[in-house]
């Protein structure tokens, strides 16, 4: 039975992200990838504002304060599109994708994956979120604390590891 790697991403994976994810496995390892894209319709306004301010993304910070964020249906649509694109780029690179999910609570979805099969690792690919990273409240941190499997966190489009 193949082992599973859960790939948690908030945006469509880029080819460089897929290259890094597939590069983690030893040659001739029988792995399948389970892609999980959570929705983020309810993101803390203060945290989002501070993250964007920290990253000097003033336009996004302003939208956080003025309510320019998307509603739940738009967030689910964006997540579904990111999921389809991520599965496509993984499969194009030769990966076997066993499941793909859009979920409101990624930790609960990952727990379900753990009970369904032999999960050997979680790879979280996110945008930088300085507040969550500093206070260790990101999805990757929560997964590490909760799931009992190794979690690798890196920022989308880079080789920079999350903290």
Beta strands, then each sheet from edge to edge (+ up, - down):
strand 1: 3-9
strand 2: 31-38
strand 3: 97-103
strand 4: 119-126
strand 5: 150-155
sheet 1: 3+ 2+ 1+ 4+ 5+
end
